[in-house]
Amino acid sequence: MKTYQSILIIIMMMSVMTSCEKYGSDVEAPSVHVTVSPENPKVGDEVTITISTDGQYLSLFTGDEGKMFERSRIKAIMENDWNSFYEKGYRVSYAKNGEKTLFYKYFKNYQTVEDVKKDFEFFGAIENIQLVPYKKGDFPEALMEMSYIGTNQLKFTVSDRRIPSGIRMKPDIHILGGLDNQPGNTVIESRFVACDADRAIRKYSNDPWVAAYFGLHTEQLADFAGHAAGYKYNTLMDERSYGAFQTNDPISGRPTEGFYKLGEMYNRDSYLQQFLNDGEKIVLRQVDMYVNGRSTYAAADDSPYKYDLDGDGIDEAYECELNPATGLPVHEADYAKYRGFQGDVYLSFIEMGTDEYEPWHTGVSLGSVYSTGGIQKTYKYIYTEPGEFTITAVATNVGDKNYSGIDYSEQRSNSLDDYAHKRTLSTFKITVKN
């Protein structure tokens, strides 16, 4: 019995190995041909489309609104892949007057710090600016989930928590774009790794949050809602649970996902609120992203704790008594009020804006029509508007399933990923008249 089981297992293994070796090797591109009658129909005429193919699956695009192959998901996938589909296939801009709607910088694409400084200005107490490739095991534990493993990350050090510090960028984008266009869709992936002094305080208080803020420089392009056209500066200060401004120290606070959505703050700003449905009237010219700002939250003006920690000649109110030389709370009981930051900052990418993904056009699936002797498939259609249209038939053959190398918990994004497949197109142009 054991011998029989062993032989059976060996046969099964050989079968799987054979399937893996032949995966995709025997798939041939199908043939497909389209004819149309009548070739010059009028609006309202019934058009007969005849398709000859030896393919296994057929899709048909009639070429009118919502059914164009040029705007189809099939075309995008054929020319790119699932990962690049949204980037290359359907990203569209809603901005007018030559402005952009999207600003995104992936630091993996930068090769030198000099290149980074062409797009970003560093201000405040920032030192040790680097581009470092992230490799698991080489970075602090808090960075274990960062994107783009093996590629450059931007790293810099905030050397003095008393001085507001950060990076400045000039996106020049219509960032609001209307409620239907997901206003202010901004994502920043960042990690904060506190220095020893910050880590000790946060370990005591068990509070990892940092009070940081954005300075938004906007230009109103036209008179709107009682506001005259011109430049305006807004400071949005926030402490968010999304975790872009956390120390990410696994001892003193849980590591975070590190993503921050700036757009969620717009709705709490009385000036920017008015532009949520009409983003074409306002442009975001500059963003000052502070990675540290205040050692505590700002207190009432009558607070007894006032210091000029940043050296600008103005005393500012704080929540508790601080040591001006360090910016840290004097009393241990006030550690929970500390919201400053000093240490290393890592940035993977910054993306902000309202570029949209235009809905892709879909065709008519004629289903599985496979036949060893070939087959003809007919389809009836009526055009409701005049114009020139390109009818496109897509025939597909699918090969064996790939039994190895697929981690279904992470890698599988679509069932087509598991199979080899080849496609062939056939087109026919017609003119529909009134």
TORKOL-4160 file (C-alpha; in steps of 0.2 Angstrom, whole numbers, padded with zeros to 4 digits, m for minus):
434
<pt num="1" X="0000" Y="0000" Z="0000"/>
<pt num="2" X="0014" Y="0012" Z="0005"/>
<pt num="3" X="0023" Y="0008" Z="m0012"/>
<pt num="4" X="0007" Y="0012" Z="m0022"/>
<pt num="5" X="0005" Y="0028" Z="m0012"/>
<pt num="6" X="0023" Y="0033" Z="m0016"/>
<pt num="7" X="0021" Y="0029" Z="m0035"/>
<pt num="8" X="0004" Y="0040" Z="m0035"/>
<pt num="9" X="0013" Y="0054" Z="m0027"/>
<pt num="10" X="0027" Y="0054" Z="m0039"/>
<pt num="11" X="0015" Y="0053" Z="m0054"/>
<pt num="12" X="0006" Y="0068" Z="m0047"/>
<pt num="13" X="0022" Y="0078" Z="m0044"/>
<pt num="14" X="0027" Y="0074" Z="m0062"/>
<pt num="15" X="0010" Y="0080" Z="m0068"/>
<pt num="16" X="0012" Y="0096" Z="m0059"/>
<pt num="17" X="0030" Y="0099" Z="m0065"/>
<pt num="18" X="0025" Y="0095" Z="m0083"/>
<pt num="19" X="0010" Y="0108" Z="m0082"/>
<pt num="20" X="0022" Y="0121" Z="m0075"/>
<pt num="21" X="0035" Y="0118" Z="m0088"/>
<pt num="22" X="0022" Y="0119" Z="m0102"/>
<pt num="23" X="0014" Y="0134" Z="m0095"/>
<pt num="24" X="0010" Y="0146" Z="m0109"/>
<pt num="25" X="0021" Y="0136" Z="m0121"/>
<pt num="26" X="0007" Y="0129" Z="m0132"/>
<pt num="27" X="m0004" Y="0144" Z="m0132"/>
<pt num="28" X="m0006" Y="0151" Z="m0150"/>
<pt num="29" X="m0014" Y="0167" Z="m0155"/>
<pt num="30" X="m0031" Y="0164" Z="m0163"/>
<pt num="31" X="m0037" Y="0170" Z="m0180"/>
<pt num="32" X="m0051" Y="0182" Z="m0181"/>
<pt num="33" X="m0060" Y="0192" Z="m0195"/>
<pt num="34" X="m0074" Y="0204" Z="m0195"/>
<pt num="35" X="m0087" Y="0208" Z="m0209"/>
<pt num="36" X="m0101" Y="0221" Z="m0208"/>
<pt num="37" X="m0117" Y="0223" Z="m0217"/>
<pt num="38" X="m0122" Y="0236" Z="m0222"/>
<pt num="39" X="m0106" Y="0245" Z="m0223"/>
<pt num="40" X="m0113" Y="0262" Z="m0224"/>
<pt num="41" X="m0129" Y="0261" Z="m0213"/>
<pt num="42" X="m0140" Y="0275" Z="m0207"/>
<pt num="43" X="m0145" Y="0280" Z="m0190"/>
<pt num="44" X="m0158" Y="0267" Z="m0184"/>
<pt num="45" X="m0153" Y="0254" Z="m0197"/>
<pt num="46" X="m0149" Y="0236" Z="m0190"/>
<pt num="47" X="m0131" Y="0232" Z="m0193"/>
<pt num="48" X="m0125" Y="0214" Z="m0194"/>
<pt num="49" X="m0108" Y="0210" Z="m0188"/>
<pt num="50" X="m0101" Y="0193" Z="m0193"/>
<pt num="51" X="m0085" Y="0187" Z="m0184"/>
<pt num="52" X="m0075" Y="0172" Z="m0190"/>
<pt num="53" X="m0063" Y="0165" Z="m0177"/>
<pt num="54" X="m0055" Y="0149" Z="m0170"/>
<pt num="55" X="m0053" Y="0158" Z="m0153"/>
<pt num="56" X="m0060" Y="0152" Z="m0137"/>
<pt num="57" X="m0067" Y="0169" Z="m0131"/>
<pt num="58" X="m0074" Y="0184" Z="m0140"/>
<pt num="59" X="m0077" Y="0202" Z="m0135"/>
<pt num="60" X="m0084" Y="0215" Z="m0147"/>
<pt num="61" X="m0083" Y="0234" Z="m0146"/>
<pt num="62" X="m0095" Y="0243" Z="m0158"/>
<pt num="63" X="m0085" Y="0259" Z="m0157"/>
<pt num="64" X="m0098" Y="0271" Z="m0151"/>
<pt num="65" X="m0099" Y="0280" Z="m0134"/>
<pt num="66" X="m0095" Y="0268" Z="m0120"/>
<pt num="67" X="m0090" Y="0254" Z="m0132"/>
<pt num="68" X="m0073" Y="0260" Z="m0139"/>
<pt num="69" X="m0059" Y="0248" Z="m0139"/>
<pt num="70" X="m0046" Y="0262" Z="m0138"/>
<pt num="71" X="m0053" Y="0266" Z="m0121"/>
<pt num="72" X="m0055" Y="0248" Z="m0115"/>
<pt num="73" X="m0048" Y="0239" Z="m0101"/>
<pt num="74" X="m0043" Y="0225" Z="m0113"/>
<pt num="75" X="m0032" Y="0237" Z="m0123"/>
<pt num="76" X="m0024" Y="0244" Z="m0107"/>
<pt num="77" X="m0019" Y="0227" Z="m0101"/>
<pt num="78" X="m0013" Y="0221" Z="m0117"/>
<pt num="79" X="m0001" Y="0235" Z="m0119"/>
<pt num="80" X="0004" Y="0237" Z="m0101"/>
<pt num="81" X="m0001" Y="0225" Z="m0086"/>
<pt num="82" X="m0012" Y="0226" Z="m0071"/>
<pt num="83" X="0000" Y="0236" Z="m0060"/>
<pt num="84" X="0002" Y="0250" Z="m0073"/>
<pt num="85" X="m0016" Y="0249" Z="m0080"/>
<pt num="86" X="m0022" Y="0264" Z="m0070"/>
<pt num="87" X="m0007" Y="0275" Z="m0072"/>
<pt num="88" X="m0005" Y="0273" Z="m0091"/>
<pt num="89" X="m0023" Y="0269" Z="m0096"/>
<pt num="90" X="m0035" Y="0281" Z="m0089"/>
<pt num="91" X="m0028" Y="0295" Z="m0079"/>
<pt num="92" X="m0036" Y="0311" Z="m0084"/>
<pt num="93" X="m0035" Y="0329" Z="m0079"/>
<pt num="94" X="m0049" Y="0341" Z="m0075"/>
<pt num="95" X="m0038" Y="0357" Z="m0073"/>
<pt num="96" X="m0040" Y="0372" Z="m0085"/>
<pt num="97" X="m0028" Y="0386" Z="m0090"/>
<pt num="98" X="m0013" Y="0374" Z="m0092"/>
<pt num="99" X="m0012" Y="0370" Z="m0073"/>
<pt num="100" X="m0009" Y="0353" Z="m0067"/>
<pt num="101" X="m0021" Y="0342" Z="m0056"/>
<pt num="102" X="m0008" Y="0330" Z="m0049"/>
<pt num="103" X="0009" Y="0332" Z="m0040"/>
<pt num="104" X="0018" Y="0316" Z="m0036"/>
<pt num="105" X="0036" Y="0312" Z="m0032"/>
<pt num="106" X="0042" Y="0295" Z="m0029"/>
<pt num="107" X="0059" Y="0296" Z="m0021"/>
<pt num="108" X="0064" Y="0279" Z="m0028"/>
<pt num="109" X="0066" Y="0288" Z="m0044"/>
<pt num="110" X="0079" Y="0301" Z="m0038"/>
<pt num="111" X="0097" Y="0296" Z="m0039"/>
<pt num="112" X="0106" Y="0310" Z="m0031"/>
<pt num="113" X="0102" Y="0323" Z="m0017"/>
<pt num="114" X="0105" Y="0337" Z="m0029"/>
<pt num="115" X="0090" Y="0330" Z="m0040"/>
<pt num="116" X="0079" Y="0330" Z="m0024"/>
<pt num="117" X="0084" Y="0348" Z="m0020"/>
<pt num="118" X="0078" Y="0353" Z="m0038"/>
<pt num="119" X="0060" Y="0349" Z="m0032"/>
<pt num="120" X="0061" Y="0352" Z="m0013"/>
<pt num="121" X="0068" Y="0365" Z="m0002"/>
<pt num="122" X="0073" Y="0360" Z="0016"/>
<pt num="123" X="0071" Y="0373" Z="0030"/>
<pt num="124" X="0074" Y="0374" Z="0048"/>
<pt num="125" X="0086" Y="0362" Z="0058"/>
<pt num="126" X="0088" Y="0349" Z="0045"/>
<pt num="127" X="0104" Y="0339" Z="0043"/>
<pt num="128" X="0111" Y="0323" Z="0035"/>
<pt num="129" X="0100" Y="0323" Z="0020"/>
<pt num="130" X="0102" Y="0306" Z="0011"/>
<pt num="131" X="0095" Y="0295" Z="m0002"/>
<pt num="132" X="0096" Y="0277" Z="0006"/>
<pt num="133" X="0090" Y="0261" Z="m0002"/>
<pt num="134" X="0078" Y="0252" Z="0010"/>
<pt num="135" X="0082" Y="0234" Z="0014"/>
<pt num="136" X="0074" Y="0224" Z="0027"/>
<pt num="137" X="0085" Y="0221" Z="0041"/>
<pt num="138" X="0095" Y="0237" Z="0038"/>
<pt num="139" X="0082" Y="0250" Z="0044"/>
<pt num="140" X="0074" Y="0253" Z="0061"/>
<pt num="141" X="0060" Y="0241" Z="0065"/>
<pt num="142" X="0047" Y="0255" Z="0063"/>
<pt num="143" X="0051" Y="0255" Z="0044"/>
<pt num="144" X="0047" Y="0237" Z="0041"/>
<pt num="145" X="0032" Y="0240" Z="0031"/>
<pt num="146" X="0038" Y="0254" Z="0019"/>
<pt num="147" X="0035" Y="0253" Z="0001"/>
<pt num="148" X="0048" Y="0251" Z="m0013"/>
<pt num="149" X="0059" Y="0239" Z="m0004"/>
<pt num="150" X="0077" Y="0240" Z="m0012"/>
<pt num="151" X="0074" Y="0257" Z="m0019"/>
<pt num="152" X="0079" Y="0275" Z="m0013"/>
<pt num="153" X="0070" Y="0283" Z="0002"/>
<pt num="154" X="0073" Y="0301" Z="0007"/>
<pt num="155" X="0081" Y="0302" Z="0024"/>
<pt num="156" X="0085" Y="0317" Z="0034"/>
<pt num="157" X="0088" Y="0322" Z="0052"/>
<pt num="158" X="0079" Y="0335" Z="0063"/>
<pt num="159" X="0093" Y="0341" Z="0074"/>
<pt num="160" X="0084" Y="0353" Z="0085"/>
<pt num="161" X="0066" Y="0351" Z="0091"/>
<pt num="162" X="0064" Y="0369" Z="0095"/>
<pt num="163" X="0065" Y="0375" Z="0077"/>
<pt num="164" X="0051" Y="0372" Z="0065"/>
<pt num="165" X="0058" Y="0362" Z="0051"/>
<pt num="166" X="0052" Y="0353" Z="0036"/>
<pt num="167" X="0052" Y="0352" Z="0017"/>
<pt num="168" X="0044" Y="0365" Z="0005"/>
<pt num="169" X="0037" Y="0360" Z="m0012"/>
<pt num="170" X="0029" Y="0370" Z="m0026"/>
<pt num="171" X="0016" Y="0358" Z="m0034"/>
<pt num="172" X="0006" Y="0372" Z="m0044"/>
<pt num="173" X="m0010" Y="0361" Z="m0045"/>
<pt num="174" X="m0029" Y="0362" Z="m0044"/>
<pt num="175" X="m0029" Y="0352" Z="m0028"/>
<pt num="176" X="m0048" Y="0353" Z="m0024"/>
<pt num="177" X="m0056" Y="0348" Z="m0040"/>
<pt num="178" X="m0074" Y="0346" Z="m0034"/>
<pt num="179" X="m0083" Y="0334" Z="m0022"/>
<pt num="180" X="m0086" Y="0321" Z="m0036"/>
<pt num="181" X="m0067" Y="0321" Z="m0039"/>
<pt num="182" X="m0061" Y="0317" Z="m0022"/>
<pt num="183" X="m0055" Y="0334" Z="m0016"/>
<pt num="184" X="m0038" Y="0335" Z="m0010"/>
<pt num="185" X="m0033" Y="0317" Z="m0013"/>
<pt num="186" X="m0016" Y="0318" Z="m0005"/>
<pt num="187" X="m0006" Y="0304" Z="0002"/>
<pt num="188" X="0011" Y="0306" Z="0010"/>
<pt num="189" X="0021" Y="0290" Z="0016"/>
<pt num="190" X="0033" Y="0294" Z="0029"/>
<pt num="191" X="0041" Y="0287" Z="0045"/>
<pt num="192" X="0047" Y="0296" Z="0060"/>
<pt num="193" X="0061" Y="0288" Z="0071"/>
<pt num="194" X="0063" Y="0298" Z="0087"/>
<pt num="195" X="0080" Y="0302" Z="0095"/>
<pt num="196" X="0084" Y="0295" Z="0112"/>
<pt num="197" X="0077" Y="0309" Z="0122"/>
<pt num="198" X="0061" Y="0309" Z="0112"/>
<pt num="199" X="0060" Y="0290" Z="0114"/>
<pt num="200" X="0062" Y="0291" Z="0132"/>
<pt num="201" X="0048" Y="0303" Z="0135"/>
<pt num="202" X="0036" Y="0294" Z="0123"/>
<pt num="203" X="0040" Y="0278" Z="0132"/>
<pt num="204" X="0035" Y="0286" Z="0148"/>
<pt num="205" X="0019" Y="0294" Z="0142"/>
<pt num="206" X="0015" Y="0280" Z="0129"/>
<pt num="207" X="0010" Y="0294" Z="0117"/>
<pt num="208" X="0018" Y="0293" Z="0100"/>
<pt num="209" X="0009" Y="0308" Z="0092"/>
<pt num="210" X="0018" Y="0324" Z="0085"/>
<pt num="211" X="0010" Y="0341" Z="0082"/>
<pt num="212" X="0015" Y="0346" Z="0065"/>
<pt num="213" X="0006" Y="0356" Z="0052"/>
<pt num="214" X="0006" Y="0362" Z="0034"/>
<pt num="215" X="0007" Y="0379" Z="0027"/>
<pt num="216" X="m0003" Y="0381" Z="0011"/>
<pt num="217" X="0000" Y="0395" Z="m0001"/>
<pt num="218" X="m0015" Y="0396" Z="m0013"/>
<pt num="219" X="m0019" Y="0408" Z="m0027"/>
<pt num="220" X="m0038" Y="0412" Z="m0030"/>
<pt num="221" X="m0039" Y="0414" Z="m0049"/>
<pt num="222" X="m0056" Y="0423" Z="m0049"/>
<pt num="223" X="m0068" Y="0433" Z="m0038"/>
<pt num="224" X="m0078" Y="0419" Z="m0029"/>
<pt num="225" X="m0089" Y="0418" Z="m0013"/>
<pt num="226" X="m0085" Y="0436" Z="m0008"/>
<pt num="227" X="m0066" Y="0434" Z="m0009"/>
<pt num="228" X="m0056" Y="0444" Z="m0022"/>
<pt num="229" X="m0043" Y="0435" Z="m0033"/>
<pt num="230" X="m0026" Y="0434" Z="m0026"/>
<pt num="231" X="m0014" Y="0424" Z="m0015"/>
<pt num="232" X="m0018" Y="0418" Z="0002"/>
<pt num="233" X="m0008" Y="0408" Z="0016"/>
<pt num="234" X="m0016" Y="0396" Z="0027"/>
<pt num="235" X="m0008" Y="0386" Z="0041"/>
<pt num="236" X="m0017" Y="0369" Z="0045"/>
<pt num="237" X="m0011" Y="0362" Z="0061"/>
<pt num="238" X="m0016" Y="0344" Z="0065"/>
<pt num="239" X="m0013" Y="0328" Z="0075"/>
<pt num="240" X="m0019" Y="0314" Z="0065"/>
<pt num="241" X="m0022" Y="0296" Z="0068"/>
<pt num="242" X="m0017" Y="0291" Z="0051"/>
<pt num="243" X="0001" Y="0291" Z="0058"/>
<pt num="244" X="0012" Y="0301" Z="0046"/>
<pt num="245" X="0017" Y="0311" Z="0061"/>
<pt num="246" X="0021" Y="0297" Z="0073"/>
<pt num="247" X="0038" Y="0293" Z="0080"/>
<pt num="248" X="0036" Y="0275" Z="0074"/>
<pt num="249" X="0047" Y="0268" Z="0088"/>
<pt num="250" X="0041" Y="0250" Z="0092"/>
<pt num="251" X="0045" Y="0253" Z="0111"/>
<pt num="252" X="0036" Y="0269" Z="0114"/>
<pt num="253" X="0022" Y="0268" Z="0101"/>
<pt num="254" X="0015" Y="0256" Z="0088"/>
<pt num="255" X="0023" Y="0257" Z="0071"/>
<pt num="256" X="0011" Y="0265" Z="0059"/>
<pt num="257" X="0006" Y="0263" Z="0041"/>
<pt num="258" X="0014" Y="0280" Z="0038"/>
<pt num="259" X="0001" Y="0287" Z="0026"/>
<pt num="260" X="m0006" Y="0305" Z="0029"/>
<pt num="261" X="m0021" Y="0312" Z="0019"/>
<pt num="262" X="m0020" Y="0331" Z="0019"/>
<pt num="263" X="m0036" Y="0332" Z="0010"/>
<pt num="264" X="m0046" Y="0327" Z="0026"/>
<pt num="265" X="m0041" Y="0344" Z="0034"/>
<pt num="266" X="m0048" Y="0355" Z="0020"/>
<pt num="267" X="m0066" Y="0353" Z="0026"/>
<pt num="268" X="m0062" Y="0361" Z="0043"/>
<pt num="269" X="m0055" Y="0376" Z="0035"/>
<pt num="270" X="m0068" Y="0390" Z="0032"/>
<pt num="271" X="m0059" Y="0397" Z="0017"/>
<pt num="272" X="m0055" Y="0381" Z="0007"/>
<pt num="273" X="m0072" Y="0374" Z="0011"/>
<pt num="274" X="m0080" Y="0385" Z="m0002"/>
<pt num="275" X="m0069" Y="0379" Z="m0016"/>
<pt num="276" X="m0073" Y="0360" Z="m0014"/>
<pt num="277" X="m0086" Y="0360" Z="m0028"/>
<pt num="278" X="m0076" Y="0372" Z="m0039"/>
<pt num="279" X="m0058" Y="0369" Z="m0038"/>
<pt num="280" X="m0054" Y="0377" Z="m0055"/>
<pt num="281" X="m0055" Y="0394" Z="m0046"/>
<pt num="282" X="m0040" Y="0390" Z="m0034"/>
<pt num="283" X="m0023" Y="0383" Z="m0036"/>
<pt num="284" X="m0011" Y="0377" Z="m0023"/>
<pt num="285" X="0005" Y="0385" Z="m0027"/>
<pt num="286" X="0016" Y="0380" Z="m0012"/>
<pt num="287" X="0016" Y="0368" Z="0002"/>
<pt num="288" X="0027" Y="0369" Z="0018"/>
<pt num="289" X="0026" Y="0352" Z="0026"/>
<pt num="290" X="0033" Y="0354" Z="0044"/>
<pt num="291" X="0039" Y="0338" Z="0052"/>
<pt num="292" X="0040" Y="0347" Z="0068"/>
<pt num="293" X="0033" Y="0363" Z="0074"/>
<pt num="294" X="0029" Y="0365" Z="0092"/>
<pt num="295" X="0036" Y="0356" Z="0108"/>
<pt num="296" X="0018" Y="0356" Z="0114"/>
<pt num="297" X="0001" Y="0361" Z="0107"/>
<pt num="298" X="m0001" Y="0380" Z="0108"/>
<pt num="299" X="m0009" Y="0386" Z="0124"/>
<pt num="300" X="m0021" Y="0401" Z="0128"/>
<pt num="301" X="m0013" Y="0418" Z="0127"/>
<pt num="302" X="m0014" Y="0419" Z="0146"/>
<pt num="303" X="m0003" Y="0404" Z="0149"/>
<pt num="304" X="0012" Y="0408" Z="0160"/>
<pt num="305" X="0023" Y="0397" Z="0149"/>
<pt num="306" X="0030" Y="0408" Z="0136"/>
<pt num="307" X="0046" Y="0406" Z="0126"/>
<pt num="308" X="0055" Y="0411" Z="0110"/>
<pt num="309" X="0061" Y="0393" Z="0107"/>
<pt num="310" X="0063" Y="0396" Z="0088"/>
<pt num="311" X="0073" Y="0412" Z="0089"/>
<pt num="312" X="0061" Y="0423" Z="0079"/>
<pt num="313" X="0060" Y="0436" Z="0093"/>
<pt num="314" X="0042" Y="0432" Z="0097"/>
<pt num="315" X="0037" Y="0423" Z="0113"/>
<pt num="316" X="0024" Y="0410" Z="0111"/>
<pt num="317" X="0012" Y="0401" Z="0123"/>
<pt num="318" X="0015" Y="0383" Z="0128"/>
<pt num="319" X="0005" Y="0370" Z="0138"/>
<pt num="320" X="0018" Y="0367" Z="0151"/>
<pt num="321" X="0035" Y="0373" Z="0158"/>
<pt num="322" X="0049" Y="0369" Z="0146"/>
<pt num="323" X="0068" Y="0369" Z="0146"/>
<pt num="324" X="0072" Y="0383" Z="0133"/>
<pt num="325" X="0089" Y="0374" Z="0130"/>
<pt num="326" X="0081" Y="0358" Z="0125"/>
<pt num="327" X="0063" Y="0361" Z="0121"/>
<pt num="328" X="0058" Y="0347" Z="0133"/>
<pt num="329" X="0046" Y="0347" Z="0147"/>
<pt num="330" X="0054" Y="0351" Z="0164"/>
<pt num="331" X="0042" Y="0340" Z="0174"/>
<pt num="332" X="0040" Y="0322" Z="0171"/>
<pt num="333" X="0021" Y="0324" Z="0174"/>
<pt num="334" X="0020" Y="0334" Z="0158"/>
<pt num="335" X="0028" Y="0322" Z="0147"/>
<pt num="336" X="0011" Y="0317" Z="0140"/>
<pt num="337" X="0009" Y="0335" Z="0134"/>
<pt num="338" X="0025" Y="0334" Z="0123"/>
<pt num="339" X="0022" Y="0335" Z="0104"/>
<pt num="340" X="0039" Y="0340" Z="0097"/>
<pt num="341" X="0050" Y="0329" Z="0087"/>
<pt num="342" X="0069" Y="0327" Z="0085"/>
<pt num="343" X="0076" Y="0312" Z="0075"/>
<pt num="344" X="0076" Y="0304" Z="0058"/>
<pt num="345" X="0062" Y="0306" Z="0045"/>
<pt num="346" X="0060" Y="0294" Z="0030"/>
<pt num="347" X="0049" Y="0299" Z="0015"/>
<pt num="348" X="0044" Y="0286" Z="0002"/>
<pt num="349" X="0033" Y="0297" Z="m0009"/>
<pt num="350" X="0022" Y="0312" Z="m0009"/>
<pt num="351" X="0006" Y="0312" Z="m0020"/>
<pt num="352" X="m0007" Y="0326" Z="m0020"/>
<pt num="353" X="m0020" Y="0331" Z="m0032"/>
<pt num="354" X="m0036" Y="0326" Z="m0041"/>
<pt num="355" X="m0032" Y="0317" Z="m0057"/>
<pt num="356" X="m0046" Y="0306" Z="m0060"/>
<pt num="357" X="m0048" Y="0289" Z="m0068"/>
<pt num="358" X="m0060" Y="0290" Z="m0082"/>
<pt num="359" X="m0072" Y="0275" Z="m0083"/>
<pt num="360" X="m0065" Y="0263" Z="m0096"/>
<pt num="361" X="m0076" Y="0257" Z="m0110"/>
<pt num="362" X="m0083" Y="0240" Z="m0111"/>
<pt num="363" X="m0088" Y="0229" Z="m0125"/>
<pt num="364" X="m0100" Y="0215" Z="m0127"/>
<pt num="365" X="m0094" Y="0198" Z="m0122"/>
<pt num="366" X="m0099" Y="0185" Z="m0134"/>
<pt num="367" X="m0094" Y="0171" Z="m0122"/>
<pt num="368" X="m0084" Y="0155" Z="m0125"/>
<pt num="369" X="m0087" Y="0150" Z="m0143"/>
<pt num="370" X="m0073" Y="0137" Z="m0145"/>
<pt num="371" X="m0075" Y="0124" Z="m0158"/>
<pt num="372" X="m0061" Y="0113" Z="m0166"/>
<pt num="373" X="m0069" Y="0117" Z="m0183"/>
<pt num="374" X="m0069" Y="0136" Z="m0181"/>
<pt num="375" X="m0085" Y="0146" Z="m0179"/>
<pt num="376" X="m0095" Y="0161" Z="m0185"/>
<pt num="377" X="m0103" Y="0172" Z="m0173"/>
<pt num="378" X="m0116" Y="0186" Z="m0178"/>
<pt num="379" X="m0121" Y="0201" Z="m0168"/>
<pt num="380" X="m0135" Y="0214" Z="m0172"/>
<pt num="381" X="m0133" Y="0232" Z="m0167"/>
<pt num="382" X="m0141" Y="0249" Z="m0170"/>
<pt num="383" X="m0132" Y="0265" Z="m0170"/>
<pt num="384" X="m0142" Y="0280" Z="m0163"/>
<pt num="385" X="m0130" Y="0294" Z="m0169"/>
<pt num="386" X="m0121" Y="0298" Z="m0185"/>
<pt num="387" X="m0102" Y="0297" Z="m0186"/>
<pt num="388" X="m0087" Y="0286" Z="m0190"/>
<pt num="389" X="m0085" Y="0271" Z="m0179"/>
<pt num="390" X="m0072" Y="0257" Z="m0178"/>
<pt num="391" X="m0079" Y="0240" Z="m0174"/>
<pt num="392" X="m0066" Y="0229" Z="m0165"/>
<pt num="393" X="m0067" Y="0211" Z="m0161"/>
<pt num="394" X="m0055" Y="0203" Z="m0149"/>
<pt num="395" X="m0052" Y="0184" Z="m0149"/>
<pt num="396" X="m0043" Y="0176" Z="m0135"/>
<pt num="397" X="m0035" Y="0159" Z="m0132"/>
<pt num="398" X="m0031" Y="0154" Z="m0114"/>
<pt num="399" X="m0017" Y="0141" Z="m0110"/>
<pt num="400" X="m0014" Y="0130" Z="m0095"/>
<pt num="401" X="m0015" Y="0135" Z="m0077"/>
<pt num="402" X="0001" Y="0140" Z="m0068"/>
<pt num="403" X="0002" Y="0129" Z="m0053"/>
<pt num="404" X="0018" Y="0136" Z="m0046"/>
<pt num="405" X="0025" Y="0152" Z="m0041"/>
<pt num="406" X="0008" Y="0160" Z="m0035"/>
<pt num="407" X="0005" Y="0166" Z="m0018"/>
<pt num="408" X="m0014" Y="0167" Z="m0017"/>
<pt num="409" X="m0013" Y="0177" Z="m0001"/>
<pt num="410" X="m0003" Y="0192" Z="m0009"/>
<pt num="411" X="0001" Y="0190" Z="m0027"/>
<pt num="412" X="m0015" Y="0185" Z="m0036"/>
<pt num="413" X="m0024" Y="0201" Z="m0042"/>
<pt num="414" X="m0034" Y="0193" Z="m0056"/>
<pt num="415" X="m0038" Y="0176" Z="m0062"/>
<pt num="416" X="m0030" Y="0179" Z="m0078"/>
<pt num="417" X="m0013" Y="0180" Z="m0069"/>
<pt num="418" X="m0014" Y="0162" Z="m0066"/>
<pt num="419" X="m0015" Y="0158" Z="m0085"/>
<pt num="420" X="m0006" Y="0161" Z="m0101"/>
<pt num="421" X="m0016" Y="0170" Z="m0114"/>
<pt num="422" X="m0015" Y="0177" Z="m0131"/>
<pt num="423" X="m0026" Y="0189" Z="m0141"/>
<pt num="424" X="m0029" Y="0194" Z="m0159"/>
<pt num="425" X="m0039" Y="0210" Z="m0165"/>
<pt num="426" X="m0049" Y="0213" Z="m0181"/>
<pt num="427" X="m0056" Y="0230" Z="m0185"/>
<pt num="428" X="m0069" Y="0237" Z="m0197"/>
<pt num="429" X="m0073" Y="0255" Z="m0200"/>
<pt num="430" X="m0090" Y="0261" Z="m0204"/>
<pt num="431" X="m0098" Y="0278" Z="m0207"/>
<pt num="432" X="m0116" Y="0280" Z="m0200"/>
<pt num="433" X="m0126" Y="0294" Z="m0208"/>
<pt num="434" X="m0142" Y="0303" Z="m0204"/>
